[in-house]
Amino acid sequence: MSYQNLSVERRGNVFIITLQKSPENRLNTQFAQEIIRALRDIEKTLGADSEGAVITRGSDAKFWCTGLDLDETDTNPYANSDGFYPLLATLLDYPFPTIALLTGHTFGGACPFALAHDYRIMNSRRGFLSMPPVNLGLHFPGIGALPRLKLRPQIARKMLLEAHKWTGKEALADGIVDAVAEPETMLDVALEWGNKWAGKSKMGVYSLLRNELWGEAAEKLRAISYIHGKIVTAPAKAKI
């Protein structure tokens, strides 16, 4: 399978999606749709009610993803409705366990992208995690759903209202990530987790049970996906 700005590798029943879009794996419509296409191809390859897992990683130790390409919305007001929101909704509805391997900096929209995965493993030596919409004047309906549902109230507040910047060890202590690992061993740890949890999808109820936990976030994202009859996201008032 051939893709633009990413590659897919198979290790048994665990697939590795490596993000390779410069600069900094920022998400625009085309890139988000390409990730969705890779996820759907993996789903078809594995087949229904089978064992499998997916790891999403960056291509180097500096960046995992630095969020949305805010310049795209200057010319395309439906960019996020056609790309970013459907990507998050796809992950929340995915029939196999997903692991975000945060190889480096994880900023802005990359935070809900990471939170939409089932597990998160972060670089122990390098990279910060921060979601600064409060500093950018950026909002979309449901932007707080994933932090609110997946994190403790005080941590969700730090993320959404304070734009706090976490190191890997701090993110682990606050329950945002499930583990930290040395950059040289991160992929091995993620593969170990993928193999550990891949069997949980074989009964065909993984996405149904996930929806019992985080379904509110998925519903909010689906409600603003592929919407062109109205503008659901105002442009950011500032840019990084």
N, C-alpha and C positions, 0 to 999 in steps of 0.2 A: 504494500500500500504506500502510495506516494502523497506527500502533503507539502504545503507551503509553510515555512516558518516553524515547523515542528517535525519530530521524528517519532516513530513508534517501534519499540523493541519488545519481543516476547521472551519471557523466561518461564517456561512451563505454562501455568495458567495465570501468571501475573504479567500484566502489560505495563510498560514504562513509556509514558508520553513525556518527551523532552522538549520544553519550550525553547525556541531558537529565533525569536523575532527581535531585531534591534530597532530602536534602543530599549533595552531594559524590559523586554517582553510586555510592553504596554498593549492593552486590549483595545482593539478597534473592531468594527463589525466583521471584517473579513477574518481576522485572527480568531475571534470568538466562535464564528461559524466553523472554522477549520478544526478547532478543538472539539466542537460538538460532532463534526463528521468523524473524527478519529474515535471518539467515544462510541458512536453508533456502529462504526466498523468493528470495533472490538466486541461490542455486544453481539453482533451478527456472527462473528468468528467463534465466540464461545458457545452461543446457542442458549436457548431458554433452559432454566432450571439446572444450570451447570455450575461448577466451581470456577471462581475467577476473582481477580482484583485488579485495580488500576492505580498506578502511581503517577502523579504529575510532578515533575521536577524542572528546575532551571538548568540551563546549559553550563553554568559556571558557579563559582562560590561567591560572586558579588551580588547577583540579582536572582530572585525567583520571579517577581513581577512587581512593577511599580504602578499598577492600577490602570485606569482608563486613559485612552488617548483623548484628552479634553479638547484638542484642536479639531478633532473630527466633527464634534457637535456644532462647530461654527458654520459648517456647510451642510451638515446632515442632522437635522433635529431628531431623526428617528434612529440614530446610530445605536444607542443603548437598547432601545426597544427591539431592534433586530439582532443584536449581538450579545451584549453583556447580560441582560436579564434572562434571555433564553438559556444562556450557558449555565447560570446559577440554577435555574429551574431544572435543567437536564441533570445536573449533578445530584440535586435533591431527590430526583425521581429515578436515579440509576439503579439497575437491578443487582449491581455488584459493589462490594466494599471499595471505597476510594481513599487514597492516602495522598495528602499534599506534602511533598518533600521540599521544605522551604530552604533551598540551598543558599539564599542570600536575602537581600532587602525585600520586604513585603510591605508595600505602601498603598494607601488609598483603597481603590476598588479591589486590590489584591486581597484585602482582609476578608470581605465577604466571599470572594472567590475561594480563599483558603477555608473559611468556616463552612462553606457548602460541602467540602469533603468530610468524610467520616472521621478521619484521623489526620493529625498534623505532626510532623517531625521537623525540628528547626535546627539550623546550624548552631553549634555551641560556641563557635569562635567569632563568627562574623555575621553581620546583618541585623537590621532593626525591623520591627513590626509596628506599623502605625497607620491609623485611619483618620485623616484630618479633614473631613467634610465641614466641620465647624469653622475651620480656618479658611476654607475655600468658598464658603457660601453655597455649598452643594447639597442637594436633597433630592431624593426620589421616594415615592410611597413605598413603605416597607423597608427602608434602609436600616432601621434598627431591629428588625425582626430576628435576624440570625444572632447578633450579639445578645439580645434579650433572652432568646430561647436557649442558647448554648453556653452562656457565661453567667457568673454570679452578678447580681445587680450592680455592685460597686465596680466590678471590672468592666461591665458593659458601659457604665457611666464614664469610666476613664477612657474607654475606646471612642465612644461617640461624641461625648460632650467636652472632653478634655484633650483629645487628640494625643494621648500619651504615647510615648515611644518606648517599646519594650526590647530588651535584648532577649536572646534565646532563653537564658536561665530565668529571667524575670517572667517571660511568657509562660514558662513551665510552672513556676511558682503560682502564677495567677490562673492557671488552668486553661489558658488559650491554646497551648500546644500539649500534645500527649507525651512527647519525649524530645530531648536534645541529643545530638550526636556529633562526633568529630567529622569534619568535612570529608576526610578520607574514608570513613566507614558509614556515612549517611545512607548510601544506596543499599549497602548490605543490611542495615537495620530496617530500611523500608521493605526490602524483599522478604526479610524474615517476618515482618508484620503482615505483608501481603499473603504469604503462604500460610500464615497462622489463621487469617480470617477468610481466606478464599472459600473455604468449605461452607461458610454460613449462607452462601447464596444458592446452594443446590436444591433447597426446598421451594424456591420460587416466591418467597414472601419477604425477602430482605427490604425491598423498596416500600412494601406495604407497612412493615413495622417501623421503618425510618419515618414514614409519613405520620405515624402515630406520635412521634416525638417532635418533628420539625415541620409538620404539614402546614401550619399557619404561614410560615415563611415561604414555602413553595406556592401556596395559593396567592399570596401577595405578588410574587414575582411573575407568575403566570398571568395575572390580571393586567400587567403592564408590558407583557411580551407581544411583539408583532402588532402593536397599536399604532395606527397612522391617522386615526380620525381626530385625535387630540394630542397635544404635547403633554407627556407625562413627566418630563424632567426639564426643569429650567436650567439654562447654561450656568456653569460655575461663575461666581463673581470674581474669583481669583484663580490663578494657575500656579502650579509648582514650577 
